[in-house]
Every structure is written in structure tokens, then in C-alpha cells.
Amino acid sequence: MRVLFVGNSYTYYNNLPAMLEGFAQALAPGKRLQTGSVLEGGATLSSLWKGDKARPLIRDGSWNYVVLQEQSMLGGLRINGVPYMNDPAEMFLPYGRLFAQEVKTAGARPVFYMTWSRKTDLPAQDVLTYAYASLAREQQGVLSPVGLAWQRVRRERPGLELYFEDGRHPGPAGTYLTACVLFTSLFRQPCLGAPSTLTGAPWVDTAFDTSRTETLVALPEDTARYLQQVGSEVGLATGLPETDVAAPPSPVLPSLPRGVPFEAGQMAGEWQGTLALYPEERGMAPVPFQLSLTTQGTQLAGRGRILFSHRAPLEADVTPRIEGEVLSFSFQDPHLFEGTLNLRAVLVEGELRGVVSAADPQGGRWFGSWSARSVQGSPSTEPRR
């Protein structure tokens, strides 16, 4: 049996492919299991589809199964630095379908590796269940309902820690439970009696270091037996989970208020304020934002500056445009986004109040808000009368 994993850190933490191989070696000795992987930290199915590794390997690998694992929030959506569960229809379903068709064309069967909700948001599992189960049904693929097993363990034994310390990634016990469910889903047999200690290659930077072997998990026997029991029962449950859970309501994106008309001459000078866009967990939201504007005839030019607490400021030239009551310009961020921030603002009571949007290299969507006031001594921003 040849199994290819396509996903991200939820698969390479604690080397899930190696744990699956360990289960197969112990419980299905008549079958030889080989695994391959295309794994990138933070990757979405969108970014993996657009990359140059996954599709050629699917076509050329003579795989029996291809395990597809989406980014944990179904493609990535952040508003003012806060992560939100994305609507499955935005990224997960379209790219899941593309991958499923590619897999089936290559003669393999797609396996949908249902992930788990983050530690602080257990109800989000309903959305993940809806997304993965509905796609598996539609594409006639194999559903590996890992998230449902995690949900059950969290309710039955809240003291059994499945998570890594960040509350998102799997700890060793979490990957062990994941391997239990995946083994049961693929081999259609219980994972009872699997070893409680498993070894494999560690993940180093961007790949598994096959020159080294380390202990991936070492569980007390009673804990391993419990996880095997849950994994077997969930993985062998008859039929797919019900998919009548509604798709998540779309969160409210920042929007522009009503402003007043203005001219380029009114905007020249120094503006200072804050911008909320960057990840909260990095201590960056909101961050100070400065905008220096000058007039060149009837046009504006200037420079923007974003100040961070943990790294050097980000500075870039900007060329603002005025269309009616809206000021708009772009700002380059070569670090986090490797691309462009798009900013728009209106003038309200002498203050610029704006919105910002960007896309990260994995295709995640980012939205935020910003505001700035003219510093003392700058030209008047009183509206035209």
C-alpha cells in the first residue's frame, strides 16, 4: 500500500506518516506500507495546488491513497490580526475538489484527513466536520474523521493532553490518536494492540531527516489502549457524519465609514496612528503607523512606516490616489505577506479612518483597519465648504 500525504505541520509534527507505518507494521504484517509526503508549514490546499511538487508527485507516484489535509482554519482568514474559521466554499471546497479529481485521474483514492478544532474553540469542530464530510461524500473519497476522535477524547478525558503547547498543533498523544484513526480508515480494521512507543525521523526545517531516528511517542499502556479504542470506534463508525451543520456565518469585515470630499493639498503633512492587521500571537496588533505626504502638483506622494515591537520598522514609498472621498494606496511588505498591502481611507472629523487588505503566500486572506491623525503643525484637514 502506497500512501502520499499532502498537507502541512498538522501532518509533520511528530511524523504522522512514520506513526502510521508503525501501526501497519504491528497490526497488518501481511501488507507493506510505503509513504511519501508533500508538506509545507502553514500550507493550504490552494498553495499546494499552485506549487510545483504535489501534482507531479500524485501523477507519477502510483499511489493507492492520497491523504489531503487543509490548513486548520480552512484556508486562513484574519480580521484585525485575529484568526477566524473560513467559509469552506472560499478555499477548501474548490481546491479539495481539484485535488480529488487529480488523485482519481491518477488511479488513486482521495482520503480527507479531518483535522480538529483549536483548543480554545471546541465548537468549531462542527464546521470542520461539515466541510470534510460533505467533500468526502461528494467526491466518493475516504473520510478519516480524526477531529471527531479528538472531540470525543476532549469530552471524556479533558486531562489527557492531545495538543502541543500552542493549543493548535498535535502533541505526541494527539498524533498517536490521529494515526489510530487514519490506520483504521485505510485498513478497515481496529488499531487495538498497537505499540505504545513509536520511533521515526524528526522533521528538520523543511523535511524529515531520514538519517536520524528518535522516539516520536511513548505513552503509558492504559493511555495507548484508550486512544486505540476511541480511534477504532470512530474510524469504523458506519457511514459518514451528518453534514447538516450550517456553514459558518461570514464574519463582518472592516468597512469604510462615510467621509467628506477633500483635495490633495489638504492631506500633505505628517499623519500618525495605528494599524491592526498583524497576528496577535506575535504581539503585533495593533502597531503604530506613520504616513508622510507631500504634494506634487495636484497629486500626492509620500512614505509609509509601520513600527513593530519585535523587529525593524517596515518602510515603503507610497503614491496615494484620491477618488471622490476615498484615499487609496499600496504598501509593500516583503516579510510576512511577501507582497502588497492595499489601504483605503476616508476623512472623518479630521481623522483618516481606513481599511487594509492583503493575501499571504499560502492564499490566506487578511483584513484590518487603521486610523491616523494629522500631527500638530501639519496643514489643515478641514473639509471643503
C-alpha atoms as one frame of an Amber mdcrd trajectory, in Angstrom:
protein
   0.000   0.000   0.000   1.427   3.361  -1.070   0.122   6.457   0.729   1.006
  10.061  -0.116   0.429  12.838   2.422  -0.348  16.339   1.138  -0.626  18.917
   3.912   1.292  20.946   6.457   2.581  20.936  10.034  -0.503  19.097  11.339
   0.942  16.128   9.452   4.675  16.553  10.028   4.509  17.290  13.770   5.617
  14.056  15.461   5.891  12.435  11.990   2.381  11.133  11.391   3.475   9.086
   8.309   6.038   7.222  10.413   3.474   6.533  13.143   1.110   5.135  10.523
   3.910   2.892   9.251   4.484   1.690  12.816   0.807   0.817  13.205   0.805
  -1.058   9.892   3.954  -2.990  10.719   2.471  -4.159  14.023  -1.142  -4.733
  13.019  -1.047  -5.594   9.302   2.174  -7.569   8.860   0.903  -9.081   5.612
   0.928  -5.667   3.970   3.899  -3.474   3.259   3.157   0.222   3.696   5.167
   2.930   1.945   4.542   6.636   2.491   5.543   9.830   0.751   4.775  13.436
   1.545   4.474  16.984   0.258   4.359  19.051   3.442   4.913  22.766   3.990
   4.429  24.734   7.182   1.229  26.786   7.077   0.316  25.488   3.638  -3.228
  25.499   2.307  -4.549  23.181  -0.365  -4.632  26.289  -2.538  -0.908  26.984
  -2.135  -0.025  23.303  -2.547  -2.119  23.104  -5.713  -0.343  26.148  -7.137
   3.083  24.823  -6.127   5.351  22.639  -8.225   5.556  19.498  -6.065   2.204
  17.956  -5.186   0.564  17.430  -8.555   3.601  15.946 -10.362   4.114  13.532
  -7.466   0.449  12.498  -7.480   0.624  11.787 -11.209   3.885   9.860 -11.137
   3.822   8.014  -7.827   1.482   5.029  -8.388  -0.221   5.756  -5.076  -3.137
   3.817  -3.643  -4.258   6.689  -1.423  -3.510  10.419  -1.234  -4.249  11.972
   2.164  -5.415  15.584   1.803  -5.151  17.906   4.803  -6.241  21.544   4.711
  -4.958  24.421   6.825  -6.520  24.245  10.284  -8.900  27.198   9.743  -9.938
  26.016   6.248  -7.650  28.272   4.295  -6.912  31.190   6.549  -8.934  34.299
   7.331  -7.753  37.001   9.731  -9.508  40.191  10.716  -7.523  42.781  12.695
  -4.946  40.076  13.404  -7.459  37.595  14.856  -7.914  34.206  13.093 -11.407
  33.144  12.035 -12.737  29.909  10.578 -13.010  30.439   6.845 -16.131  29.610
   4.883 -15.440  26.158   3.321 -16.724  27.458  -0.004 -13.960  30.068  -0.198
 -10.879  27.829  -0.478 -11.291  24.355   0.980 -14.066  23.011  -1.229 -12.753
  24.372  -4.557  -9.194  23.162  -4.068 -10.280  19.951  -2.337 -12.292  19.148
  -5.467  -9.349  19.923  -7.743  -7.050  17.657  -5.738  -9.648  14.894  -5.530
 -10.084  14.870  -9.307  -6.307  14.838  -9.799  -5.974  11.920  -7.404  -8.741
   9.908  -9.049  -7.337  10.591 -12.524  -4.024   9.153 -11.322  -5.793   5.948
 -10.253  -5.647   6.582  -6.506  -8.339   7.347  -3.949  -8.504  10.641  -2.032
  -8.511  10.494   1.758  -9.846  13.538   3.584  -7.963  13.951   6.862 -10.459
  15.856   9.019  -8.489  17.991  11.440  -9.503  19.163  14.928 -10.636  22.499
  16.289  -8.219  24.656  18.192  -8.065  24.120  21.934  -9.935  27.313  22.793
 -12.705  26.772  20.210 -14.171  23.282  20.552 -17.496  24.226  18.818 -15.577
  24.962  15.608 -15.328  21.195  15.133 -18.859  21.257  13.736 -17.654  23.387
  10.819 -14.651  21.149  10.139 -16.869  18.070  10.299 -19.334  19.616   7.867
 -16.584  20.611   5.433 -14.634  17.347   5.321 -17.626  15.006   5.460 -19.530
  16.803   2.720 -16.483  16.834   0.418 -15.737  13.158   1.074 -19.348  12.270
   0.236 -19.352  14.417  -2.905 -16.030  13.050  -4.191 -16.612   9.453  -3.067
 -13.405   9.572  -1.076 -12.346   8.093   2.247 -13.138  10.228   5.277 -10.711
   9.885   8.169 -12.687  11.596  10.969  -9.724  12.494  13.167 -11.378  15.636
  14.500 -14.324  13.633  15.843 -11.943  11.377  17.774 -10.217  14.415  19.262
 -13.607  15.876  20.161 -14.607  12.684  21.976 -11.328  12.423  23.929 -11.537
  16.057  24.972 -15.012  15.474  26.373 -14.342  12.107  28.004 -10.841  12.785
  29.358 -10.162  16.522  29.448  -6.949  15.915  31.381  -5.411  13.871  28.558
  -3.365  16.413  26.621  -3.606  15.997  22.869  -2.227  19.409  21.949   1.220
  20.872  21.652   1.743  23.827  23.975   0.445  26.313  21.363  -3.076  24.857
  21.592  -3.212  24.150  17.856  -0.643  21.593  16.743  -0.741  17.977  17.910
   1.350  16.782  20.796   2.649  13.184  20.695  -0.622  11.771  22.090  -2.587
  13.801  19.552  -0.592  12.447  16.621  -0.921   8.937  18.069  -4.714   9.274
  18.124  -4.592  10.682  14.584  -2.560   7.689  13.417  -5.070   5.352  15.077
  -7.981   6.875  13.166  -6.076   7.035   9.894  -4.942   3.413  10.172  -8.499
   2.290  10.870  -9.849   4.375   7.966  -7.367   2.922   5.470  -7.091  -0.693
   6.615 -10.717  -1.028   7.799  -9.644  -2.857  10.939  -9.270  -1.768  14.572
  -5.984  -0.354  15.767  -6.201  -2.298  19.054  -2.903  -3.768  20.180  -0.676
  -1.175  18.504   2.630  -0.400  20.216   2.532   2.435  22.733   6.017   3.631
  21.759   6.902   4.542  18.167  10.040   5.908  16.558  10.783   7.736  13.322
  12.664  10.517  11.611  12.361  14.029  13.076  11.244  16.992  10.993  14.121
  19.428  10.477  13.439  22.769   8.778  11.640  21.636   5.615  11.889  17.836
   5.523  12.121  14.662   7.580  15.756  13.925   8.464  15.898  10.256   7.481
  19.476   9.969   8.734  18.181  10.144  12.301  15.650   8.233  14.374  14.039
   9.469  17.557  11.174   8.496  19.833   8.024  10.085  18.453   5.684   8.979
  21.226   5.919   6.924  24.426   2.562   6.532  26.172   1.510   4.650  29.296
  -0.127   1.389  28.224  -3.558   2.324  29.585  -3.497   5.662  27.734  -2.475
   3.967  24.492  -5.272   1.396  24.866  -7.847   4.127  25.443  -6.729   6.087
  22.366  -6.742   2.878  20.310 -10.305   2.164  21.424 -11.526   5.655  20.529
  -9.659   5.662  17.225 -11.072   2.263  16.267 -14.665   3.112  17.153 -14.623
   6.497  15.435 -12.728   5.269  12.375 -15.009   2.247  11.874 -18.290   4.067
  12.514 -20.804   3.202   9.817 -21.354   5.895   7.225 -20.219   9.479   7.129
 -21.117  12.004   9.830 -24.233  14.040   9.249 -23.468  17.129   7.212 -26.487
  19.246   8.046 -24.370  21.624  10.130 -24.628  25.049   8.525 -21.555  26.623
   7.001 -20.046  29.228   9.347 -21.566  32.696   9.215 -19.296  35.093   7.394
 -17.538  37.374   9.886 -18.030  41.091   9.424 -15.116  42.623   7.521 -13.885
  46.136   8.328 -15.566  48.736   6.123 -15.160  52.428   5.392 -17.463  54.906
   7.123 -18.942  57.824   5.232 -16.328  60.535   4.720 -16.153  64.033   3.287
 -14.617  65.142  -0.032 -11.073  66.515   0.153  -8.179  67.607  -2.073  -4.516
  66.660  -2.237  -3.393  69.929  -0.656  -5.353  69.163   2.491  -3.544  65.888
   3.033   0.096  66.996   2.833   1.951  66.627   6.119   2.605  64.063   8.813
  -0.033  61.561   9.962   0.285  59.201  12.903  -1.957  56.423  14.147  -2.284
  52.653  14.391  -2.817  49.737  12.045  -4.492  46.462  13.107  -3.562  43.645
  10.743  -0.669  41.620  12.068  -1.049  38.423  14.146  -1.993  38.944  17.757
   0.079  35.963  18.886   3.190  37.809  17.752   2.323  40.794  19.898   1.897
  42.977  16.836  -1.740  44.071  16.771  -2.285  46.956  16.580   1.005  48.600
  15.609   1.978  52.257  15.189   1.580  53.562  11.647   3.031  56.764  10.193
   2.305  58.417   6.867   4.251  61.339   5.393   2.554  63.011   2.431   3.689
  65.749   0.036   2.007  67.327  -2.973   3.367  67.168  -6.485   1.058  69.466
  -8.383  -2.394  68.038  -7.912  -1.009  64.635  -6.959   0.222  63.127  -3.696
   3.410  61.242  -2.922   4.852  60.044   0.339   6.231  57.328   2.541   4.593
  54.932   4.986   6.163  53.441   8.078   4.934  50.525  10.220   6.612  50.205
  13.625   6.972  46.766  15.210   7.983  45.911  18.744   9.956  42.793  17.807
  11.659  43.696  14.544  12.831  46.574  12.398  10.283  49.049  11.028   8.779
  48.434   7.630   9.080  51.460   5.329   7.978  51.980   1.739   7.214  54.764
  -0.710   3.534  55.256  -1.456   1.651  57.004  -4.258  -1.813  57.833  -2.908
  -4.791  58.426  -5.177  -7.906  60.413  -4.364 -11.172  59.287  -5.885 -14.106
  61.245  -4.548 -13.899  60.949  -0.786 -11.579  57.892  -0.751  -7.798  57.957
  -0.389  -6.105  54.740  -1.530  -2.525  53.490  -1.799  -0.491  50.286  -1.612
   2.357  49.363   0.699   4.914  46.619   0.204   5.550  44.060   2.964   8.231
  41.632   1.742   8.334  39.756   5.051   5.035  38.358   6.315   2.971  38.774
   3.155   5.743  38.764   0.542   3.565  41.205  -1.347   1.243  44.153  -1.144
  -0.939  45.739   1.497  -3.858  47.646  -0.016  -5.016  50.572   2.106  -8.063
  52.837   1.705  -9.345  55.598   3.963 -11.812  58.452   4.268 -11.593  61.678
   6.224 -13.892  61.876   9.239 -13.650  64.790  11.687 -10.031  65.457  10.766
  -9.013  61.792  11.084  -8.196  59.252   8.404 -10.203  56.092   9.077  -9.356
  53.218   6.817  -9.299  49.554   5.938  -6.437  47.347   4.776  -6.348  44.009
   2.972  -3.631  41.555   1.938  -3.058  37.944   0.906  -0.285  35.742   2.302
   1.823  33.310   0.242  -0.485  30.414   1.217  -3.532  32.225  -0.154  -4.889
  33.253   3.234  -6.951  36.444   3.312  -6.164  39.247   5.757  -8.331  42.259
   6.561  -7.744  45.031   9.029  -8.389  48.622   9.966  -6.249  51.691  10.503
  -6.579  55.311  11.531  -4.290  58.314  11.651  -4.465  61.953  12.683  -2.536
  64.888  11.348   0.221  65.798  13.816   0.464  69.340  15.148   1.827  71.763
  12.609   0.600  69.852   9.563  -1.746  71.500   7.034  -5.410  71.815   7.886
  -7.674  68.860   7.192 -10.900  70.801   7.445 -13.319  69.682   4.721 -14.034
  71.900   1.766 -17.057  74.159   2.107
